Structure formats: structure tokens, C-alpha cells
Amino acid sequence: MLTSFQFSEPAWLLLFFPIAILMYGLWRNRVSAEELAGEGIIAAHLAKTFSMQNSHKTVTMPIILTLICGCLIVLSLAGPSWVKASGDSIKAPLVIALDLSPSMLERQQDIEHLTRAKLAITTLLQYGSARPISLVAFSGSSHQVLPPSDQFALLTLYLGYLSPEVMPVEGDEIDTLVSVIKAMPEVEEFGFDLLIFSDGFTGGTELFRFVESLKAQVIFAALTTEAEAEAKEFGYSVMSRGSLTENPDRLPAKVANLEQSALAESGQRVNYGYWLLYPAALVLLLFFRKGFSLYWASAIVLCVSMLPAPAQANWLDWFFSDNQQAQYYYNQGDYQTAAILFTDPHWKAQAYYQAKEYSKAAKIYRQQNDLQSLFNLAMTYTRGRNYSKAQSLYQLLIEIDPNFPGAERNLRIVSQLIRDIKQLGESQQEENPPESIDPDDMTDPELGADKPQMGKITVEIQQLSVEELLNSETKKQQWLTDISKDPQQFLAAKFQAEYNRSQLQRTLSSDQSSEAVTNEK
């Protein structure tokens, strides 16, 4: 019970210090008043007898009651809360990461590592789970096959299509899992647990720090002795290849234990602080007794008078200019506020760029007449997926200055990206294109970059749930036909497009960082 207790707003507890100091000061004043009562008017030995303040109860009772009432209110504001079992499905997903490096095709005891892993995952999915499961493939890069879902039949279906051929680059970089897991909205809000199948990996430090920061549990299914040793170095819970083969029920049992732990942590945290207001209200009733309210009226007036008057201006305005304030917010990552405060057009556009307000950034860059702004405008169009405009601007920049830093490299990247999109079948244009296009539009009308297409197949957007697809064999077959006649080809095209996009974003981020350093100089 105590382990699930916490204060939702612990900062309110700091009010105990000023309340204690105030009560002590009032108590000392009352004691001093009692000791000095009648001094200089009547004899000292008669002063205490005839003083109206000779009652110890009269001195201490208002202070004690005020202290009790104040403590109850502060505790209520701090929000004492306990975790209440939700009785619902677990929100924190289980991420199953499958190694798709070429070495997974090697055989041991006449069975490939990949096949052994697929059999274990299939068995696990057949047992079912009270939590959503996401399937992730990794090699030289990581890609999410399916988002967290309780449709285990669909997960099993896609599991069969996974092989090293669908991955865009070879390798066994396990740290690439971090970016994919971070991108899952459920992970940030509810946390996650991780189940890894691998025959060996490189790296691992970044993943270890990530799971430690989120207190995630990791089960490592090692398909070789080398992988088992590597996983034990990070302190993961390891299942050897022999355990997977000789005792296939052990893995579902360990996953079930993770499920029980997640269930204990997935309950809703309920604030019970409002119950403390009832006894506080009862204590306040005592202040309506004779002598209480009049005596404490001065204290109430004093507290009210100490409340700060609302400021009409930000205190930062007294010491820093708009650009200096904007730089502060920019460094803190609040790019929206920084963009509003910046008066320098270059920094304003860069702030909008970082805030992913590409249309606003492009509008500012188009008003400039220097080559750096032209380069930045091309980068903005690239980030906004208007690759044709970006390509034209890079070509124009090279014609003006063939040696402009980064222009030729970015032109090669964008040109290659356009070729890849066309090869993937995303070059189909609308039959009736719009007569006019908003120059701020950050989509590419020539390439149709926003169309839901992959490979040579156009995916029609239909409001069909996964459950509907599974329950209807006709809809499932139609959906699979629309995606691709070869689902493995669909996954390969999807992973390749994601990899190309990540490489492009990495390049653009590097260029943007270089530009920021140039501006600071």
C-alpha cells in the first residue's frame, strides 16, 4: 500500500515552513503579551491573576487549531494519491525486437536462428496477452513492423514475412531500437517492456541507458552463446537457446511475469486529498467562537496583504531584449515562443524551422536576398517534402556559386530521394491537378509525396479496424492485395523509405547545426 503512495503536487509541502514560522511568531507574541500584561499599571504579583490572558488554553488553542487547519489544507493541495487497479488491459506495450541480420540465417542443430525465433514468438502470441504487443525488426537500422496491437493473428501473419532481405542495410546495431521505441506514443505515456531475439549484436550502451531511464524490463532470448554472454554484461534477464528449445513454455511464463508487474503499475493514480478538506472545514467552524474570529482577523488581513500584485510586464523585459529572450527560449527548446520573440529574420526563420513550421520559415526565407537564405529555403522545402522545389533551388544555388558548402551534397540526396520515390511508384500525379498552388504549401504536387502509396501499389485509405480485417476474410484479402501482391516486398519498400527519410533528416539536422554555429559567430 505504501509503495503505491505519492504526492501528485509535492511542491505545496514547502508551505509548511512559512506556516510553522508564522505560528511560532504569533505564539511568542501571545506569550510576551501575557508576561507584560498590566506592567506599570497594577502590581506585578496581581497582573497575572487579573489579566484576561492568564489562560494558557486561550493563548495556545487558536494557534494549534490554525496549525492543524493549515496542515490539512497543505496536505490536500499536495495531492496524496494511491494507485487504483484499473481492471482494464495494460497500456504499457510489450515490444518484441527481432534481429534480421544475415547471421540469423545460419543453422544450428538443423534449424536457422531466425526460424527458431519465429517459432518462439508464434508460441508466445498463441498464448495471448492482456497488453498490446508491437513487432520491431532491426539490423543496421530498426523499423516498426506493426504498432502496439492486441490483434495477435495479424502480428503472426506479418512475422512470417520477416527476413534479412526486407532490411535496407545489413548489420546488428541494437542501439537503433531506441529511436523506434521512442517514437511510440504509448511508451512515453505508459512505459514499455522489451523482448529481444538475437544471435549477437554490436553496441547496446544507448539501449541500456534508455531502458534504465524508463525502468523498463528486458528479456533477452539469446540464440547463441555469444549473444548470451553479451546480454549478461548489461544485466538483462537472459534465456539461452537451450531453454527456448527444451522448455518452450518458459518464455511465455517469463512474459506473463512482466505482464503482472506492468498490471500493478498500470493502475490509475487517484488523488484522495480532497477528503482532508472535510476535517479542515470542521476545524474552521471553531473559529466562529467568541474571541477566535476577531483575534485572527488581523492575521488573515496580513496574509492577504502579502499576496503579490499581478505584474503587467515580464520581469525578463527589464533586463533582456526580445532577441536575448528569444535566444533563451531557443536554447531551452521552446522554438514556438522563440520564433514569436525573435526580431532578427534569420533567427526567426530558423526558430520556425526547428518548430516544424516550414511554411512560415519558407515565407521569411523567400524575403531574403542572400545565398544562405536560398540554401535554407531549399532545406525548408526538403523538410516539408516538397522535393521538386528543393531540387530546383539547389540547382539554382550551384549555378550562382558552385562551391557553396553543402549545396551539391544536398542536391545529390534530394535527387536520389526523388528517384527512389519514382521507383517506388509514388510519382503518380493527380488526374485533375489544382489550377493554382499555394507557394507556402509544403507538399510536393509533382511527386505526390503525401499520397499513401508504397512500391507499385496504391494503398486506399479506408476506415477499417484491424478487428474488421481479421473477422472478414474478404476484406483481409482485399487489403493484402491493395498493399502488395508480395507483402515481403511491401515491407522492404516501407523500411527502405523510412531509412532514406531518416538519413535525409540526419543530413539536414547536421546542416542546420552548422548554420546555427555560423549565425552565432
ABEGO torsion letter per residue (X at the ends): XAAABBBABAAAAAAAAAAAAAAAAAAAAAAAAAAABGBGABBAAAAAAABAAABAAAAAAAAAAAAAAAAAAAAAAAGBBBBBBAGBBBABBBBBBBBABAAAABBBGGBBAAAAAAAAAAAAAAAEBABBBBBBBBBABBBBABBBBABAAAAAAAAAABBAAABABBEABAAAAAAAAAABAAAAAAEBBBBBBBAEBBEGAAAAAAAAAAGBBBBBBBABAAAAAAAAAAGBBBBBAAAAAABAAAAAAAAAAAAAAAAAAABBBBBAAAAAAAAAAAAAAAAABBGAAAAAAAAAAAAAAABBBBBABBAAAAABBAAAAAAAAAAAGBAAAAAAABABAAAAAAAAAAAGBAAAAAAAAAABABAAAAAAAAAAAAAAGBAAAAAAAAAAAAAABAABBGAAAAAAAAAAAAAAAAAAGAABBBABBBABBBAABABBAAAGAABBBBEABBBBBBBBBAAAAAABAAAAAAAAAAABABAAAAAAAAAAAAAAAAAAAAAAAAAAAAAAAAAAX
